[in-house]
Amino acid sequence: MNRNHARLLITFEGIDRCGKSTQAGLLEEKFQEERIEYELFREPGSTVVSEQIRRILLSVDSGDMDYRCELMLYAAARAQLVSEKILPALEGGKVVIIDRFYDSTTAYQGYGRNLPIELIESVNTLVTQNTVPDLTFILDISPEDALMRRDEAGRDRLERSSMEFFERVRDGYLELSEKEDRISVIDGNLSIEEIAQKVWEKVSGKL
C-alpha cells in the first residue's frame, strides 16, 4: 500500500549547475522505493502554459529582455503551476518536490538583478497563494565551480549571465538561508551520494 503524507512541500535551489535537478531526481527514486505518493515538478514549467513561458525565458533570442519582464514571466509560470498542479497535489495528500520555487526569484531577480526585494516578496505571495515550502535545500557551489560544469555550446540565456551576477545570486541564497529555518545549505561539491544522504536524513525526519 502506498504511504500518504499530507501537505509536505520540498524544494531544491541553487545557482545553475549546482546539482539540484540531480538531487530532486534521486529523491524521486527514493520515494518510489519507499512507496510514498509524490509529484515532481520543475520551474519554470510542468504545465503547458508554464513550459511555453520557460521557452521564452531561457531562449538566447530573448537576450534583451527587461528585468521586470523577466520577473513577471517567472511569476506567471509559477502562478499557473501552483494553481494547476501544486495545490491539487498537496490537497490530495501527496509529497511535492519542486526543482526551483520562489526562492529562485528572490535570489535571481532580487539579489541578482537588483529589483526591489519587497516587490518580489509581494509577487511571490500572490502567485503562490501563500504556499510555503516545508523543506528547502540549497546546493551551494561557487560560480567558478558552476562554470566548470557547463556545456559552453548549450548555455541558455540565464547561464550566459556574468560571474558577478551569479556571485550576487549565490550571496542572496546564503542570506535567505540565515533568515529561514526551513532552508538547509548543503555543500554542492560533496559527492552525489553524500548530498543525497543529507537530503534524505532531513526529509525522512519530516515524513
C-alpha atoms as an extended CHARMM CRD file, in Angstrom:
* protein
*
       207  EXT
         1         1  MET       CA              0.0000000000        0.0000000000        0.0000000000  PROA      1               0.0000000000
         2         2  ASN       CA              1.2360000000        3.4780000000       -0.8150000000  PROA      2               0.0000000000
         3         3  ARG       CA              2.1470000000        5.6840000000        2.1180000000  PROA      3               0.0000000000
         4         4  ASN       CA              0.4010000000        9.0230000000        2.1870000000  PROA      4               0.0000000000
         5         5  HSD       CA              1.8310000000       12.1840000000        3.7710000000  PROA      5               0.0000000000
         6         6  ALA       CA             -0.2930000000       15.3120000000        3.6620000000  PROA      6               0.0000000000
         7         7  ARG       CA              0.9600000000       18.7160000000        2.5690000000  PROA      7               0.0000000000
         8         8  LEU       CA              4.7140000000       18.2700000000        2.5040000000  PROA      8               0.0000000000
         9         9  LEU       CA              6.4390000000       20.5700000000        0.0320000000  PROA      9               0.0000000000
        10        10  ILE       CA             10.1640000000       20.1150000000       -0.6850000000  PROA      10              0.0000000000
        11        11  THR       CA             12.1470000000       22.4840000000       -2.8950000000  PROA      11              0.0000000000
        12        12  PHE       CA             15.6520000000       22.3820000000       -4.3560000000  PROA      12              0.0000000000
        13        13  GLU       CA             17.5420000000       25.6030000000       -5.0270000000  PROA      13              0.0000000000
        14        14  GLY       CA             20.9350000000       26.9410000000       -6.0340000000  PROA      14              0.0000000000
        15        15  ILE       CA             22.7690000000       28.5890000000       -8.8860000000  PROA      15              0.0000000000
        16        16  ASP       CA             22.7550000000       26.8990000000      -12.2900000000  PROA      16              0.0000000000
        17        17  ARG       CA             24.6890000000       23.6140000000      -12.4320000000  PROA      17              0.0000000000
        18        18  CYS       CA             24.7170000000       23.1760000000       -8.6560000000  PROA      18              0.0000000000
        19        19  GLY       CA             23.2320000000       19.6570000000       -8.9210000000  PROA      19              0.0000000000
        20        20  LYS       CA             19.7310000000       20.3760000000       -7.6560000000  PROA      20              0.0000000000
        21        21  SER       CA             17.9650000000       18.6170000000      -10.5470000000  PROA      21              0.0000000000
        22        22  THR       CA             20.0380000000       15.5040000000       -9.9520000000  PROA      22              0.0000000000
        23        23  GLN       CA             19.1090000000       15.5040000000       -6.2660000000  PROA      23              0.0000000000
        24        24  ALA       CA             15.4220000000       16.0910000000       -6.9900000000  PROA      24              0.0000000000
        25        25  GLY       CA             15.5230000000       13.0490000000       -9.2700000000  PROA      25              0.0000000000
        26        26  LEU       CA             17.2820000000       10.9300000000       -6.6460000000  PROA      26              0.0000000000
        27        27  LEU       CA             14.6970000000       11.9070000000       -4.0460000000  PROA      27              0.0000000000
        28        28  GLU       CA             12.0200000000       10.8530000000       -6.5180000000  PROA      28              0.0000000000
        29        29  GLU       CA             13.6890000000        7.4480000000       -6.8130000000  PROA      29              0.0000000000
        30        30  LYS       CA             13.7810000000        7.1520000000       -3.0080000000  PROA      30              0.0000000000
        31        31  PHE       CA             10.0820000000        7.9170000000       -2.7750000000  PROA      31              0.0000000000
        32        32  GLN       CA              9.3930000000        5.2360000000       -5.3550000000  PROA      32              0.0000000000
        33        33  GLU       CA             11.3940000000        2.7320000000       -3.3060000000  PROA      33              0.0000000000
        34        34  GLU       CA              9.5460000000        3.7170000000       -0.1440000000  PROA      34              0.0000000000
        35        35  ARG       CA              6.1840000000        3.7110000000       -1.9740000000  PROA      35              0.0000000000
        36        36  ILE       CA              5.4500000000        7.2810000000       -0.9640000000  PROA      36              0.0000000000
        37        37  GLU       CA              2.9520000000        9.1720000000       -3.1020000000  PROA      37              0.0000000000
        38        38  TYR       CA              4.5880000000       12.2220000000       -4.6450000000  PROA      38              0.0000000000
        39        39  GLU       CA              4.6840000000       14.6280000000       -7.5640000000  PROA      39              0.0000000000
        40        40  LEU       CA              7.8410000000       16.1300000000       -9.0790000000  PROA      40              0.0000000000
        41        41  PHE       CA              7.7270000000       19.4850000000      -10.8700000000  PROA      41              0.0000000000
        42        42  ARG       CA             10.2450000000       21.9140000000      -12.3000000000  PROA      42              0.0000000000
        43        43  GLU       CA             10.2420000000       25.6850000000      -12.5370000000  PROA      43              0.0000000000
        44        44  PRO       CA              9.5250000000       27.3080000000      -14.7830000000  PROA      44              0.0000000000
        45        45  GLY       CA              7.4780000000       24.5610000000      -16.3950000000  PROA      45              0.0000000000
        46        46  SER       CA              5.4650000000       21.4080000000      -15.6830000000  PROA      46              0.0000000000
        47        47  THR       CA              2.2530000000       22.7550000000      -17.2490000000  PROA      47              0.0000000000
        48        48  VAL       CA              1.5110000000       23.5510000000      -20.8970000000  PROA      48              0.0000000000
        49        49  VAL       CA              1.3740000000       27.2870000000      -20.1930000000  PROA      49              0.0000000000
        50        50  SER       CA              4.4310000000       27.2920000000      -17.9460000000  PROA      50              0.0000000000
        51        51  GLU       CA              6.5410000000       25.3350000000      -20.4320000000  PROA      51              0.0000000000
        52        52  GLN       CA              5.7150000000       27.8850000000      -23.1270000000  PROA      52              0.0000000000
        53        53  ILE       CA              6.8760000000       30.6540000000      -20.7960000000  PROA      53              0.0000000000
        54        54  ARG       CA             10.0170000000       28.6550000000      -19.9930000000  PROA      54              0.0000000000
        55        55  ARG       CA             10.9940000000       28.5800000000      -23.6560000000  PROA      55              0.0000000000
        56        56  ILE       CA             10.7310000000       32.3710000000      -23.8330000000  PROA      56              0.0000000000
        57        57  LEU       CA             12.6910000000       32.9220000000      -20.6220000000  PROA      57              0.0000000000
        58        58  LEU       CA             15.6000000000       30.6380000000      -21.4860000000  PROA      58              0.0000000000
        59        59  SER       CA             15.8670000000       31.3510000000      -25.2060000000  PROA      59              0.0000000000
        60        60  VAL       CA             19.0360000000       33.1430000000      -26.2520000000  PROA      60              0.0000000000
        61        61  ASP       CA             16.7800000000       35.0910000000      -28.6280000000  PROA      61              0.0000000000
        62        62  SER       CA             15.3390000000       36.8140000000      -25.5300000000  PROA      62              0.0000000000
        63        63  GLY       CA             18.6870000000       38.3430000000      -24.6460000000  PROA      63              0.0000000000
        64        64  ASP       CA             17.3690000000       41.9090000000      -24.4440000000  PROA      64              0.0000000000
        65        65  MET       CA             14.5260000000       41.0380000000      -22.0480000000  PROA      65              0.0000000000
        66        66  ASP       CA             13.8150000000       43.7320000000      -19.4650000000  PROA      66              0.0000000000
        67        67  TYR       CA             14.4130000000       42.5210000000      -15.8980000000  PROA      67              0.0000000000
        68        68  ARG       CA             10.8750000000       43.4680000000      -14.8660000000  PROA      68              0.0000000000
        69        69  CYS       CA              9.5060000000       41.4860000000      -17.7740000000  PROA      69              0.0000000000
        70        70  GLU       CA             11.6630000000       38.5500000000      -16.6530000000  PROA      70              0.0000000000
        71        71  LEU       CA             10.2800000000       38.8010000000      -13.1230000000  PROA      71              0.0000000000
        72        72  MET       CA              6.6740000000       38.8090000000      -14.2970000000  PROA      72              0.0000000000
        73        73  LEU       CA              7.1680000000       35.8960000000      -16.6820000000  PROA      73              0.0000000000
        74        74  TYR       CA              8.6220000000       33.7500000000      -13.9140000000  PROA      74              0.0000000000
        75        75  ALA       CA              5.7320000000       34.7820000000      -11.6960000000  PROA      75              0.0000000000
        76        76  ALA       CA              3.1780000000       33.9220000000      -14.3890000000  PROA      76              0.0000000000
        77        77  ALA       CA              4.6710000000       30.4650000000      -14.9080000000  PROA      77              0.0000000000
        78        78  ARG       CA              4.6420000000       29.8730000000      -11.1450000000  PROA      78              0.0000000000
        79        79  ALA       CA              1.0640000000       31.0460000000      -10.7280000000  PROA      79              0.0000000000
        80        80  GLN       CA             -0.1070000000       28.5060000000      -13.3090000000  PROA      80              0.0000000000
        81        81  LEU       CA              1.9210000000       25.6700000000      -11.7890000000  PROA      81              0.0000000000
        82        82  VAL       CA              0.7180000000       26.3630000000       -8.2570000000  PROA      82              0.0000000000
        83        83  SER       CA             -2.9240000000       26.5720000000       -9.2870000000  PROA      83              0.0000000000
        84        84  GLU       CA             -2.9450000000       23.6960000000      -11.7530000000  PROA      84              0.0000000000
        85        85  LYS       CA             -0.5670000000       21.1730000000      -10.1810000000  PROA      85              0.0000000000
        86        86  ILE       CA              0.9790000000       22.0010000000       -6.7990000000  PROA      86              0.0000000000
        87        87  LEU       CA             -2.0710000000       22.8320000000       -4.7210000000  PROA      87              0.0000000000
        88        88  PRO       CA             -4.1430000000       19.8890000000       -6.0320000000  PROA      88              0.0000000000
        89        89  ALA       CA             -1.2570000000       17.5170000000       -5.2770000000  PROA      89              0.0000000000
        90        90  LEU       CA             -0.8250000000       18.8440000000       -1.7440000000  PROA      90              0.0000000000
        91        91  GLU       CA             -4.5580000000       18.7700000000       -1.1130000000  PROA      91              0.0000000000
        92        92  GLY       CA             -4.5610000000       15.1800000000       -2.3400000000  PROA      92              0.0000000000
        93        93  GLY       CA             -2.0700000000       14.2310000000        0.3590000000  PROA      93              0.0000000000
        94        94  LYS       CA              0.9810000000       13.8400000000       -1.8670000000  PROA      94              0.0000000000
        95        95  VAL       CA              4.5100000000       14.9750000000       -1.1560000000  PROA      95              0.0000000000
        96        96  VAL       CA              5.5330000000       17.6000000000       -3.7100000000  PROA      96              0.0000000000
        97        97  ILE       CA              9.1170000000       18.0120000000       -4.9140000000  PROA      97              0.0000000000
        98        98  ILE       CA              9.9720000000       21.1260000000       -6.9350000000  PROA      98              0.0000000000
        99        99  ASP       CA             13.1590000000       21.8560000000       -8.8340000000  PROA      99              0.0000000000
       100       100  ARG       CA             13.1910000000       25.6150000000       -8.0270000000  PROA      100             0.0000000000
       101       101  PHE       CA             10.4100000000       27.6620000000       -6.4410000000  PROA      101             0.0000000000
       102       102  TYR       CA             10.0030000000       31.2530000000       -5.3180000000  PROA      102             0.0000000000
       103       103  ASP       CA             13.4020000000       31.4610000000       -3.5740000000  PROA      103             0.0000000000
       104       104  SER       CA             14.8700000000       31.3890000000       -7.0860000000  PROA      104             0.0000000000
       105       105  THR       CA             13.0220000000       34.5790000000       -7.9410000000  PROA      105             0.0000000000
       106       106  THR       CA             14.2130000000       36.2890000000       -4.7790000000  PROA      106             0.0000000000
       107       107  ALA       CA             17.8140000000       35.2230000000       -5.4380000000  PROA      107             0.0000000000
       108       108  TYR       CA             17.9450000000       35.7670000000       -9.2010000000  PROA      108             0.0000000000
       109       109  GLN       CA             15.6690000000       38.7310000000       -9.8190000000  PROA      109             0.0000000000
       110       110  GLY       CA             16.0650000000       40.3020000000       -6.3780000000  PROA      110             0.0000000000
       111       111  TYR       CA             19.7120000000       39.9010000000       -5.4560000000  PROA      111             0.0000000000
       112       112  GLY       CA             20.9520000000       39.1330000000       -8.9650000000  PROA      112             0.0000000000
       113       113  ARG       CA             19.0180000000       41.7510000000      -10.9480000000  PROA      113             0.0000000000
       114       114  ASN       CA             18.7560000000       44.2410000000       -8.0550000000  PROA      114             0.0000000000
       115       115  LEU       CA             14.9700000000       44.5130000000       -8.2870000000  PROA      115             0.0000000000
       116       116  PRO       CA             13.2150000000       45.5370000000       -5.0320000000  PROA      116             0.0000000000
       117       117  ILE       CA             13.0400000000       42.6070000000       -2.6130000000  PROA      117             0.0000000000
       118       118  GLU       CA              9.8050000000       43.9130000000       -1.1090000000  PROA      118             0.0000000000
       119       119  LEU       CA              8.1510000000       43.8970000000       -4.5350000000  PROA      119             0.0000000000
       120       120  ILE       CA              9.3620000000       40.3710000000       -5.2310000000  PROA      120             0.0000000000
       121       121  GLU       CA              8.0950000000       39.1180000000       -1.8900000000  PROA      121             0.0000000000
       122       122  SER       CA              4.6600000000       40.5670000000       -2.6450000000  PROA      122             0.0000000000
       123       123  VAL       CA              4.6070000000       38.9680000000       -6.0970000000  PROA      123             0.0000000000
       124       124  ASN       CA              5.7380000000       35.6330000000       -4.6520000000  PROA      124             0.0000000000
       125       125  THR       CA              2.9800000000       35.6810000000       -2.0460000000  PROA      125             0.0000000000
       126       126  LEU       CA              0.3570000000       36.4790000000       -4.6690000000  PROA      126             0.0000000000
       127       127  VAL       CA              1.2830000000       33.8250000000       -7.2140000000  PROA      127             0.0000000000
       128       128  THR       CA              1.9470000000       31.0350000000       -4.7000000000  PROA      128             0.0000000000
       129       129  GLN       CA             -1.3240000000       31.6930000000       -2.8570000000  PROA      129             0.0000000000
       130       130  ASN       CA              0.7230000000       31.7830000000        0.3700000000  PROA      130             0.0000000000
       131       131  THR       CA              2.2020000000       28.3350000000       -0.2790000000  PROA      131             0.0000000000
       132       132  VAL       CA              5.4590000000       27.9720000000        1.6910000000  PROA      132             0.0000000000
       133       133  PRO       CA              7.8820000000       25.0120000000        1.4210000000  PROA      133             0.0000000000
       134       134  ASP       CA              8.3290000000       22.7590000000        4.4270000000  PROA      134             0.0000000000
       135       135  LEU       CA             11.9170000000       21.9760000000        3.4380000000  PROA      135             0.0000000000
       136       136  THR       CA             14.2600000000       23.7940000000        1.0780000000  PROA      136             0.0000000000
       137       137  PHE       CA             17.6970000000       22.5300000000        0.0870000000  PROA      137             0.0000000000
       138       138  ILE       CA             20.2260000000       24.9830000000       -1.3160000000  PROA      138             0.0000000000
       139       139  LEU       CA             23.1320000000       23.2280000000       -3.0090000000  PROA      139             0.0000000000
       140       140  ASP       CA             25.9240000000       25.7290000000       -2.6370000000  PROA      140             0.0000000000
       141       141  ILE       CA             28.7460000000       25.9850000000       -5.1740000000  PROA      141             0.0000000000
       142       142  SER       CA             30.8120000000       28.9020000000       -6.3880000000  PROA      142             0.0000000000
       143       143  PRO       CA             30.1790000000       30.4460000000       -9.8080000000  PROA      143             0.0000000000
       144       144  GLU       CA             33.6670000000       29.2560000000      -10.7740000000  PROA      144             0.0000000000
       145       145  ASP       CA             32.7300000000       25.6600000000       -9.9690000000  PROA      145             0.0000000000
       146       146  ALA       CA             29.4440000000       26.0760000000      -11.8340000000  PROA      146             0.0000000000
       147       147  LEU       CA             31.2970000000       27.3340000000      -14.8980000000  PROA      147             0.0000000000
       148       148  MET       CA             33.4160000000       24.1950000000      -14.9690000000  PROA      148             0.0000000000
       149       149  ARG       CA             30.2510000000       22.0720000000      -15.0850000000  PROA      149             0.0000000000
       150       150  ARG       CA             28.6590000000       23.8980000000      -18.0190000000  PROA      150             0.0000000000
       151       151  ASP       CA             28.4280000000       22.8110000000      -21.6080000000  PROA      151             0.0000000000
       152       152  GLU       CA             29.5210000000       26.0440000000      -23.2550000000  PROA      152             0.0000000000
       153       153  ALA       CA             27.7630000000       25.1960000000      -26.5200000000  PROA      153             0.0000000000
       154       154  GLY       CA             24.4030000000       24.6600000000      -24.8540000000  PROA      154             0.0000000000
       155       155  ARG       CA             24.1660000000       27.5740000000      -22.4240000000  PROA      155             0.0000000000
       156       156  ASP       CA             20.7180000000       29.1540000000      -22.1480000000  PROA      156             0.0000000000
       157       157  ARG       CA             20.0100000000       32.8670000000      -21.6840000000  PROA      157             0.0000000000
       158       158  LEU       CA             20.3930000000       32.7890000000      -17.8910000000  PROA      158             0.0000000000
       159       159  GLU       CA             23.5430000000       30.6830000000      -17.9870000000  PROA      159             0.0000000000
       160       160  ARG       CA             25.1740000000       33.3340000000      -20.1810000000  PROA      160             0.0000000000
       161       161  SER       CA             24.9740000000       35.8640000000      -17.3440000000  PROA      161             0.0000000000
       162       162  SER       CA             28.1760000000       37.2640000000      -15.8190000000  PROA      162             0.0000000000
       163       163  MET       CA             30.1460000000       35.7600000000      -12.9590000000  PROA      163             0.0000000000
       164       164  GLU       CA             29.3320000000       38.8670000000      -10.9270000000  PROA      164             0.0000000000
       165       165  PHE       CA             25.6290000000       38.1660000000      -11.4420000000  PROA      165             0.0000000000
       166       166  PHE       CA             25.9800000000       34.6100000000      -10.1420000000  PROA      166             0.0000000000
       167       167  GLU       CA             28.0120000000       35.8430000000       -7.1680000000  PROA      167             0.0000000000
       168       168  ARG       CA             25.1040000000       38.1030000000       -6.2190000000  PROA      168             0.0000000000
       169       169  VAL       CA             22.6490000000       35.2280000000       -6.6860000000  PROA      169             0.0000000000
       170       170  ARG       CA             24.7400000000       32.9380000000       -4.5100000000  PROA      170             0.0000000000
       171       171  ASP       CA             25.0620000000       35.5990000000       -1.8220000000  PROA      171             0.0000000000
       172       172  GLY       CA             21.3040000000       36.0500000000       -1.9740000000  PROA      172             0.0000000000
       173       173  TYR       CA             20.6690000000       32.3680000000       -1.3980000000  PROA      173             0.0000000000
       174       174  LEU       CA             23.0340000000       32.3090000000        1.5720000000  PROA      174             0.0000000000
       175       175  GLU       CA             21.3800000000       35.3730000000        3.0630000000  PROA      175             0.0000000000
       176       176  LEU       CA             17.9620000000       33.7470000000        2.6660000000  PROA      176             0.0000000000
       177       177  SER       CA             19.2460000000       30.6620000000        4.4790000000  PROA      177             0.0000000000
       178       178  GLU       CA             20.0740000000       32.7970000000        7.5090000000  PROA      178             0.0000000000
       179       179  LYS       CA             16.5080000000       34.1000000000        7.6700000000  PROA      179             0.0000000000
       180       180  GLU       CA             14.5240000000       30.9030000000        7.0760000000  PROA      180             0.0000000000
       181       181  ASP       CA             14.6420000000       27.8310000000        9.3420000000  PROA      181             0.0000000000
       182       182  ARG       CA             13.1810000000       25.6910000000        6.5480000000  PROA      182             0.0000000000
       183       183  ILE       CA             16.3420000000       26.1450000000        4.4590000000  PROA      183             0.0000000000
       184       184  SER       CA             19.2910000000       23.7480000000        4.6540000000  PROA      184             0.0000000000
       185       185  VAL       CA             22.5070000000       24.6450000000        2.8440000000  PROA      185             0.0000000000
       186       186  ILE       CA             24.4990000000       21.6690000000        1.5400000000  PROA      186             0.0000000000
       187       187  ASP       CA             27.9780000000       21.8350000000        0.0490000000  PROA      187             0.0000000000
       188       188  GLY       CA             27.3670000000       21.1690000000       -3.6230000000  PROA      188             0.0000000000
       189       189  ASN       CA             30.9380000000       19.9010000000       -4.0540000000  PROA      189             0.0000000000
       190       190  LEU       CA             30.2550000000       16.8150000000       -1.9560000000  PROA      190             0.0000000000
       191       191  SER       CA             29.6780000000       13.5920000000       -3.8490000000  PROA      191             0.0000000000
       192       192  ILE       CA             26.2330000000       12.9740000000       -5.3010000000  PROA      192             0.0000000000
       193       193  GLU       CA             25.7590000000       10.1370000000       -2.8070000000  PROA      193             0.0000000000
       194       194  GLU       CA             26.7630000000       12.2570000000        0.1970000000  PROA      194             0.0000000000
       195       195  ILE       CA             24.3620000000       15.0220000000       -0.7890000000  PROA      195             0.0000000000
       196       196  ALA       CA             21.5320000000       12.5480000000       -1.3360000000  PROA      196             0.0000000000
       197       197  GLN       CA             22.1330000000       11.0880000000        2.1300000000  PROA      197             0.0000000000
       198       198  LYS       CA             21.9840000000       14.5090000000        3.7670000000  PROA      198             0.0000000000
       199       199  VAL       CA             18.7680000000       15.2880000000        1.8830000000  PROA      199             0.0000000000
       200       200  TRP       CA             17.1500000000       12.0130000000        2.9110000000  PROA      200             0.0000000000
       201       201  GLU       CA             18.0900000000       12.4890000000        6.5710000000  PROA      201             0.0000000000
       202       202  LYS       CA             16.1800000000       15.7770000000        6.5930000000  PROA      202             0.0000000000
       203       203  VAL       CA             13.2420000000       14.5270000000        4.5180000000  PROA      203             0.0000000000
       204       204  SER       CA             12.7550000000       11.2970000000        6.4550000000  PROA      204             0.0000000000
       205       205  GLY       CA             12.5640000000       13.3090000000        9.6490000000  PROA      205             0.0000000000
       206       206  LYS       CA              9.5420000000       15.1420000000        8.2410000000  PROA      206             0.0000000000
       207       207  LEU       CA              7.6730000000       12.0910000000        6.9570000000  PROA      207             0.0000000000
